[in-house]
Amino acid sequence: MGSRLFLVRHGETVWNKETRLQGRADIALSDKGIKQAEALSKRLAGHNFAAFYSSNLSRARETAAIIARPHRKPVQEIPDLQELNFGHWEGLTIEEIRRKYRRESEAWWSNPLETRIPGGETLAEMTERSVRAVKNIVEQYPDEQVLVVVHGGVIRSIVATVLGIDLNQYWRLRQDNASLTIIDFYQWDKAILMLYNDCSHLAPGQVPPV
């Protein structure tokens, strides 16, 4: 059977709606984000999960707690699953970043793996810590289902790593709020992407536009 990993991006926050980079800023779910998490919770209520994990940022913790509620199991927090540390860019929109940090942003978009965000970290550093954490989870549950609520950048880095995609192109992998991604791990180096960025549980008006 192997380990089946359910990766969930947290529900929407006000900063998501305003397209502001959050990173490690601890922004709570908006009312819409709570409703999104509740919709996914209903979808997954009939599944049997061995464990629930999340990053220790409130938007992920809150989403995980809502999903785990019907299963009556605790959510274990892992700080290494935090979003990329965007440093001085946190709270800014992409347009504001391009205007205030033109040279740095151009370097980051072309080579995020090795470019350090001012006051933050490189994509390689985030990938190393997040993949290590997920690998530990997969090894603990070799024949069970586990649900992990994290962040868009973390999911992209994990999917890109297990599929052998160039991480400098990871931003091409779309990740919507409260979306579901499923990976089957028969071995760590033999992973199959079963589902990606699925939002079919969201009601009309909550499904992101294409």
matplotlib code that plots the C-alpha trace (Angstrom):
import matplotlib.pyplot as plt

x = [0.0, 2.6, 2.1, -0.6, 0.1, -2.8, -1.2, -3.6, -2.9, -4.4, -7.6, -7.7, -6.5, -7.0, -3.4, -4.1, -7.1, -4.9, -2.1, 0.4, 3.3, 2.8, 5.8, 6.3, 3.9, 1.3, -1.9, -5.2, -7.8, -10.5, -14.2, -13.9, -10.9, -12.8, -15.6, -13.1, -11.6, -15.0, -15.9, -12.7, -13.4, -16.7, -15.1, -12.5, -14.7, -15.1, -11.3, -9.2, -6.1, -3.4, -2.3, -2.7, 0.2, 0.6, 3.1, 3.0, 1.6, -2.0, -3.5, -2.3, -3.1, -6.6, -7.2, -5.8, -7.9, -11.1, -10.3, -9.2, -12.3, -14.6, -11.8, -11.2, -7.4, -4.9, -2.9, 0.9, 2.8, 6.1, 7.9, 10.0, 6.8, 6.5, 6.2, 9.3, 10.7, 10.1, 12.0, 11.6, 9.1, 6.4, 3.3, 4.1, 2.4, 4.3, 4.0, 5.4, 8.3, 9.2, 9.1, 11.1, 13.4, 13.7, 17.2, 16.6, 13.2, 14.6, 17.3, 14.9, 12.4, 15.2, 17.0, 15.0, 16.9, 20.1, 18.9, 18.4, 15.5, 16.5, 16.1, 14.8, 15.9, 16.6, 14.2, 16.9, 16.8, 13.1, 13.0, 15.6, 13.7, 10.3, 11.3, 13.1, 10.0, 7.7, 10.2, 10.2, 6.3, 6.2, 8.7, 6.7, 3.5, 4.7, 1.2, -1.2, -2.8, -1.6, -2.9, -0.5, -1.7, 1.0, 1.6, 1.7, 5.5, 6.0, 3.6, 5.3, 8.8, 7.7, 5.9, 8.8, 11.3, 9.5, 8.8, 12.3, 11.2, 13.6, 12.9, 13.8, 10.5, 8.5, 6.3, 4.7, 2.9, -0.3, -1.5, -5.0, -6.2, -7.8, -6.7, -6.0, -2.9, -2.3, 1.0, 1.5, 4.9, 5.8, 9.3, 10.6, 12.2, 9.1, 6.3, 3.2, 1.3, -2.3, -4.1, -3.0, -4.5, -8.0, -10.7, -13.8, -15.1, -15.4, -18.8, -19.5, -17.8, -15.1, -13.4, -10.5, -10.8, -8.7]
y = [0.0, 2.5, 5.8, 8.1, 11.8, 14.3, 17.7, 20.6, 24.3, 26.4, 28.3, 31.9, 34.8, 38.6, 38.8, 36.1, 38.1, 41.2, 39.2, 40.1, 37.7, 36.1, 33.9, 33.6, 36.4, 34.7, 35.7, 34.0, 32.6, 34.9, 34.0, 32.7, 30.6, 29.0, 28.1, 26.6, 24.5, 23.3, 22.3, 20.2, 18.8, 17.4, 16.0, 14.1, 13.1, 9.5, 8.9, 7.1, 9.1, 7.8, 11.3, 15.0, 17.5, 21.2, 24.0, 26.0, 29.1, 29.9, 29.8, 26.2, 25.1, 26.5, 24.7, 21.4, 21.6, 22.1, 19.1, 16.9, 17.7, 14.9, 12.4, 13.5, 13.4, 16.0, 18.1, 17.9, 21.0, 21.0, 24.4, 23.1, 23.1, 26.9, 28.9, 30.4, 33.2, 36.2, 38.5, 42.2, 41.3, 40.0, 42.1, 43.5, 42.7, 41.4, 44.8, 46.6, 44.2, 44.8, 48.5, 48.6, 45.7, 45.6, 44.0, 41.5, 40.4, 39.9, 37.7, 35.7, 35.0, 33.7, 31.7, 31.3, 28.2, 30.2, 33.8, 35.0, 37.2, 40.3, 39.4, 35.9, 32.6, 30.9, 28.4, 25.7, 26.3, 26.0, 22.9, 21.2, 21.7, 21.0, 17.9, 16.5, 16.9, 15.3, 12.4, 11.7, 11.6, 9.2, 6.9, 6.9, 5.7, 3.4, 1.8, 4.5, 7.8, 11.0, 14.6, 17.6, 21.2, 23.5, 26.4, 26.9, 27.1, 24.1, 22.0, 23.1, 22.3, 18.8, 18.0, 19.3, 17.3, 14.0, 14.4, 15.6, 19.0, 21.9, 23.8, 27.1, 26.6, 25.7, 28.8, 27.2, 24.8, 26.6, 26.2, 27.5, 28.0, 24.9, 22.8, 19.1, 17.3, 13.6, 11.7, 8.0, 6.9, 3.3, 4.3, 7.8, 7.8, 6.1, 8.6, 9.0, 12.2, 11.1, 14.4, 18.0, 21.3, 19.9, 22.4, 20.4, 20.5, 24.3, 25.9, 28.3, 31.6, 29.9, 28.1, 30.3, 31.7, 30.1]
z = [0.0, 1.0, 2.8, 1.5, 2.3, 2.1, 1.7, 2.4, 1.9, 4.6, 4.1, 2.9, 5.1, 4.6, 3.3, 0.7, -0.6, -0.8, -2.5, 0.3, 1.0, 4.4, 5.0, 8.7, 9.6, 11.8, 10.0, 11.1, 8.8, 7.4, 7.7, 4.1, 5.1, 7.9, 5.6, 3.1, 5.9, 7.0, 3.4, 3.2, 6.6, 5.4, 2.3, 4.3, 7.3, 6.1, 5.7, 8.2, 9.1, 11.4, 12.3, 11.6, 11.3, 10.5, 10.7, 13.8, 12.1, 13.1, 9.6, 9.2, 12.7, 12.5, 9.2, 10.5, 13.7, 11.7, 9.4, 12.4, 14.5, 13.2, 13.7, 17.3, 17.0, 18.0, 15.5, 15.9, 15.0, 13.2, 12.9, 10.0, 7.9, 8.0, 4.8, 3.2, 5.3, 3.1, 5.5, 4.6, 1.8, 4.2, 4.2, 0.7, -2.6, -5.6, -7.2, -4.1, -4.0, -7.6, -7.1, -3.8, -4.4, -8.2, -8.4, -5.6, -6.9, -10.4, -9.0, -6.8, -9.6, -11.9, -9.2, -6.0, -4.9, -4.3, -3.9, -0.3, 0.2, 2.2, 5.9, 4.9, 3.5, 0.2, -1.4, -0.9, 2.9, 3.1, 0.9, 3.0, 6.2, 4.9, 2.9, 5.9, 8.1, 5.5, 5.0, 8.7, 8.7, 5.7, 7.4, 10.6, 8.8, 6.0, 5.4, 6.6, 5.6, 7.1, 6.6, 6.7, 6.5, 5.4, 3.0, -0.8, -1.0, 1.1, -1.0, -4.2, -2.9, -1.7, -5.0, -7.1, -5.0, -5.2, -9.0, -9.8, -11.1, -11.2, -8.0, -9.7, -11.6, -8.5, -8.9, -12.0, -9.6, -8.7, -5.1, -4.1, -0.5, 1.0, -1.9, -1.6, -3.0, -2.5, -2.9, -2.5, -1.2, -1.9, -1.1, -0.6, -4.1, -5.6, -5.1, -7.3, -7.5, -7.2, -7.0, -7.2, -6.1, -6.1, -5.0, -5.9, -2.3, -2.4, -3.1, -6.0, -5.2, -3.1, -6.0, -7.2, -10.8, -13.5]

ax = plt.figure().add_subplot(projection="3d")
ax.plot(x, y, z, "-o")
ax.set_aspect("equal")
plt.show()
